[in-house]
């Protein structure tokens, strides 16, 4: 009997242990579930973060495009209103309305030969604007083209002085067109825009060159006075003195200079001398050009 009771108790004990085993296994599965749930939650969070980053990048790109459009609009708004015209009777600069009359326009022909870049650097340091009129035969090499590009990037307008500096009255209309239009295309390929000003070699225009220049959107320009090709002024002191003290200097004077050693050396003295006499160095961007 006792042995039977003992066996019964033992069987009950074993049965109880067997019933507890599934419970422990269930507890282990619950732990694994928690880990899986945490992993899923982490993936959801990462997905949300990636979506947020994508939306932020999209917004940043849109803002950049908006800013670029605003900059472009601002650049267009910075186009200067014309305040002066060229008087073709004497080639002086005439004010429109109440613009300052006491101005002098600086122009430099035959660029970029040997000194144009240094002249531009001097003018830039003095905050003195000028037009550089270029010849096509000074744009044959990559180095010469780079010089022209640098001058333009410093803010100086580039003018057309023909491809070969030929006398236009001696040419046919077809040849005149090549001298003017072909150079415009070369200049545009270098600086990204066509010239706004045209000066004929020796100041010799024809009816055809005048009409052609205007159809190309360029203002015709000769000069009021210039001296640096004359022997007595081919030195720094001589050219600096005559350019400032000539009796031809008056309001709206259109000063002709060239890419020459002595003119380059005298450039700062010429600018300072004009300013000492009360002349404003005119910004060519304020001169009216054909629409």
Buried (B, 14 or more C-beta within 10 A) or exposed (E): EEEEEEEEEEEEEEEEEEEEEEEEEEEEEEEEEEEEEEEEEEEEEEEEEEEEEEEEEEEEEEEEEEEEEEEEEEEEEEEEEBBBBBEEEBBBBBBEEEBBEBBBBBBBBBBBBBBBBEBBBBBBEBEBBBBBBBBBBBBEEEEBBEBBBBBBEEBBBBBBBBBBBBEBEEBEBEBBBBBBBBBBEBBEEBBEEBBBBBBBBEEEBBEBBBEBBBEBBBBBBBBBBBBBBEEEBBBBEBBBBBBBEBEEBBBBBBBBBBBBEBBBBBBBBBBBBBBEEEBBBBBBBBBBBEE
